[in-house]
Amino acid sequence: MIKAMNMANFTDANCTIHQLQLCVRSTMEIEEFLSSVITKCKKIATHFNHSLIAQNELKQIQTERLNQSGLSIIQECSTRWNATYYMMKRILTLKDSLVLYSGAHDIPILNADEWLDLKKVCCNTKAVRRNYKGVK
């Protein structure tokens, strides 16, 4: 991709992608409500990524109690804003499983308003992600 852009004398694509990433990242950090939700999501993801037992129990809740396919939590990667989006989207997808899991375990869980905020952010970020993929 980079070679093709260089051959076409289009050298600003990497800067454009990087600038977009910086803009989205800084917006996520500036908004206090969003920063708080992201922090909780990171703690939830870290809990499951550090414990195979927790991962298995979450999948068991999904498959046996909720008749869903067993999905894993996605860990955020700080260098890519879209990794934060994927983490938040997956946590939103697993809301019911996470609420059931949190009833028996001491993990941070989002309150009702935070779940709504997360849903709004994921909807708004989806459009940015779609446009980002077009630039990429």
HUTAPE-V496923 format. One line per field, one symbol per residue. phi: phi as a letter, one per 30 degrees, with the letter a starting at -180 (. if undefined). psi: psi as a letter, one per 40 degrees, with the letter a starting at -180 (. if undefined). burial: + if it has 9 or more other C-alpha atoms within 8 Angstrom, else -. A space follows every 10 residues. Layout:
phi: ???
psi: ???
burial: ???
This chain:
phi: .dddddddhc ccdddddddd dddddddddd dddddddddd ddddddeddc bdddeddddd edddcchcdd ccdcddcddb dddddddddd dddceddddd dddcbdbdbd deddddeddd dddddedddd dddddd
psi: dddddddefg eedddddddd dddddddddd hddddddddd ddddddddee hddddddddd dddddefiih iiihhiheeh dddddddddd dddedddddd dddeigihii iddddddddd dddddddddd ddddd.
burial: ----++---- --+---+--+ +--++--++- ---++-++-+ +++++++++- ---++-++++ +++------+ --++++---- +-++++++++ ++-+--++++ ++------++ ---++-+++- -+--+---+- -+----
